[in-house]
Amino acid sequence: MIAERIKLLRESQHMTQAELAKKLGITRSGVNAWEQGISVPSTQYIIQLAHLFHASADFLLGIEQNATLDISGLSEEDCAVVQRLVAHLRAIRNQKDPH
């Protein structure tokens, strides 16, 4: 679970494994091992990942299904656009999988 979440969050930021590794002060192969499920990040890195990606540790660990989205600095109009986009994507998902 955490492997997929790290990769999802990294890719959503258009970040390479090498770039993430540099931000965390580890090797690219360390990030790759996390994403492949070969190893798991220590508590220290889970906290750093949560801060870096503006996500909760619970989300990273798969405890909660809700991701957070940092909308600070956006105007009210921008926030409304984001909310409409989320609603649209949910509607599309519900049409594909009504369960």
C-alpha positions in Angstrom: 0.0 0.0 0.0 2.6 2.5 1.0 4.7 1.7 -2.1 1.8 2.7 -4.4 1.0 5.8 -2.4 4.6 7.1 -2.5 4.8 6.5 -6.3 1.4 8.1 -6.9 2.3 11.2 -4.9 5.8 11.5 -6.4 4.4 11.2 -9.9 1.6 13.7 -9.2 4.3 16.2 -8.4 6.1 15.3 -11.7 9.1 14.4 -9.6 11.6 11.7 -10.5 12.9 9.2 -8.0 16.2 11.0 -8.1 14.6 14.3 -7.3 12.6 12.8 -4.4 15.8 11.1 -3.1 17.7 14.4 -3.1 15.0 16.2 -1.2 15.0 13.4 1.4 18.8 13.0 1.5 18.8 9.4 0.5 19.7 7.4 -2.7 17.5 7.0 -5.7 17.7 3.2 -5.2 16.3 3.8 -1.7 13.2 5.5 -3.2 13.0 2.7 -5.8 13.1 0.1 -3.1 10.1 1.8 -1.3 8.1 2.0 -4.5 8.8 -1.6 -5.4 7.8 -2.7 -1.9 11.3 -4.2 -1.2 11.6 -2.0 1.9 9.5 0.5 3.7 10.4 4.0 4.9 11.2 4.6 8.5 8.9 6.7 10.6 11.3 9.7 10.0 10.8 9.4 6.3 7.1 8.8 6.5 6.8 12.2 8.3 9.1 13.9 5.7 7.1 12.4 2.9 3.8 13.5 4.5 5.1 17.1 4.8 6.7 17.1 1.3 3.5 15.9 -0.4 1.0 17.7 1.9 -0.5 14.3 2.7 -1.3 12.7 6.0 0.8 9.8 7.4 -2.5 7.9 7.6 -2.9 8.3 3.8 0.6 7.2 3.1 0.2 4.1 5.3 -3.2 3.3 3.8 -5.1 3.8 7.0 -7.4 6.5 5.4 -8.6 6.6 1.9 -8.9 10.4 1.7 -6.0 12.3 0.3 -5.6 16.0 1.1 -5.0 18.7 -1.4 -3.2 21.9 -0.4 -5.2 24.8 -1.9 -3.5 27.5 0.1 -2.8 30.6 -2.0 -5.6 29.9 -4.4 -8.4 32.4 -4.9 -12.0 31.5 -4.0 -12.7 31.1 -7.7 -9.7 28.7 -8.1 -11.0 26.7 -5.2 -14.4 26.5 -6.8 -12.8 25.2 -10.0 -10.9 22.5 -8.1 -14.1 21.5 -6.3 -16.0 21.2 -9.6 -13.2 19.2 -11.1 -13.3 16.7 -8.2 -17.0 16.4 -8.5 -16.7 15.8 -12.2 -14.1 13.1 -11.7 -16.2 11.4 -9.1 -19.2 11.4 -11.4 -17.1 9.8 -14.1 -15.8 7.1 -11.7 -19.3 6.4 -10.5 -20.5 5.9 -14.0 -17.8 3.4 -14.7 -18.1 1.6 -11.3 -21.5 2.3 -9.7 -20.6 0.2 -6.6 
